[in-house]
Amino acid sequence: MTLEEFTQNLEKELEELEPGTLKPDTSYRDLKSWSSMYALIIIAFIDFHFNITLNGKDLKATETVKDLYDLVKQRSA
């Protein structure tokens, strides 16, 4: 999955976002609608699509959508 595909698919999971809101350089925790529910959705999204388990510490270590993508790529290598 490319970074662009990852970003688009993640945006679809975060249903309250307007299409085109999420970009690779978006600081996802700064989203207006950010909540702990979004954190759980991100963790579930990555687990489902990549079979990689993230936790809160992993999310705190990332800032942008690209950071999440890079973490997934690193863990899947």
NUMI-959425 format. One record per residue (C-alpha): residue number from 0; residue in three letters; x, y negated, z. Coordinates in nm, 2 decimals, always signed. Layout:
<atoms>
   marke   firo       xx       yy       zz
     NUM    ala        X        Y        Z
...
</atoms>
This chain:
<atoms>
   marke   firo       xx       yy       zz
       0    met    +0.00    +0.00    +0.00
       1    thr    +0.14    -0.34    -0.10
       2    leu    +0.14    -0.64    +0.13
       3    glu    -0.14    -0.79    -0.08
       4    glu    -0.35    -0.48    -0.05
       5    phe    -0.28    -0.46    +0.32
       6    thr    -0.39    -0.82    +0.37
       7    gln    -0.71    -0.78    +0.17
       8    asn    -0.81    -0.45    +0.34
       9    leu    -0.74    -0.60    +0.69
      10    glu    -0.94    -0.90    +0.60
      11    lys    -1.24    -0.68    +0.51
      12    glu    -1.21    -0.51    +0.85
      13    leu    -1.23    -0.85    +1.02
      14    glu    -1.59    -0.91    +0.90
      15    glu    -1.64    -1.26    +1.04
      16    leu    -1.36    -1.40    +0.82
      17    glu    -1.45    -1.58    +0.49
      18    pro    -1.29    -1.40    +0.19
      19    gly    -0.95    -1.55    +0.11
      20    thr    -0.89    -1.66    +0.47
      21    leu    -0.62    -1.41    +0.55
      22    lys    -0.28    -1.45    +0.39
      23    pro    +0.05    -1.27    +0.46
      24    asp    +0.18    -1.57    +0.65
      25    thr    -0.14    -1.62    +0.86
      26    ser    -0.08    -1.61    +1.23
      27    tyr    -0.36    -1.37    +1.30
      28    arg    -0.39    -1.44    +1.67
      29    asp    -0.45    -1.81    +1.58
      30    leu    -0.76    -1.73    +1.39
      31    lys    -1.06    -1.93    +1.51
      32    ser    -1.25    -1.61    +1.58
      33    trp    -0.96    -1.42    +1.74
      34    ser    -1.06    -1.20    +2.03
      35    ser    -0.96    -0.88    +2.19
      36    met    -1.21    -0.71    +1.96
      37    tyr    -1.00    -0.81    +1.66
      38    ala    -0.69    -0.66    +1.84
      39    leu    -0.88    -0.33    +1.87
      40    ile    -1.00    -0.35    +1.50
      41    ile    -0.64    -0.40    +1.39
      42    ile    -0.51    -0.11    +1.60
      43    ala    -0.79    +0.12    +1.46
      44    phe    -0.73    +0.00    +1.10
      45    ile    -0.36    +0.08    +1.12
      46    asp    -0.43    +0.42    +1.29
      47    phe    -0.69    +0.51    +1.03
      48    his    -0.50    +0.41    +0.72
      49    phe    -0.15    +0.49    +0.82
      50    asn    -0.18    +0.73    +1.11
      51    ile    +0.04    +0.50    +1.32
      52    thr    -0.06    +0.42    +1.68
      53    leu    +0.00    +0.06    +1.79
      54    asn    -0.06    -0.08    +2.13
      55    gly    -0.09    -0.43    +2.28
      56    lys    +0.28    -0.46    +2.32
      57    asp    +0.32    -0.40    +1.95
      58    leu    +0.07    -0.67    +1.86
      59    lys    +0.24    -0.92    +2.10
      60    ala    +0.57    -0.85    +1.92
      61    thr    +0.41    -0.96    +1.58
      62    glu    +0.28    -1.30    +1.48
      63    thr    +0.17    -1.28    +1.11
      64    val    +0.00    -1.04    +0.89
      65    lys    +0.33    -0.97    +0.72
      66    asp    +0.49    -0.89    +1.06
      67    leu    +0.22    -0.63    +1.11
      68    tyr    +0.28    -0.49    +0.76
      69    asp    +0.65    -0.48    +0.82
      70    leu    +0.60    -0.29    +1.15
      71    val    +0.38    -0.04    +0.97
      72    lys    +0.64    +0.01    +0.70
      73    gln    +0.91    +0.05    +0.95
      74    arg    +0.72    +0.31    +1.15
      75    ser    +0.62    +0.50    +0.85
      76    ala    +0.97    +0.54    +0.72
</atoms>
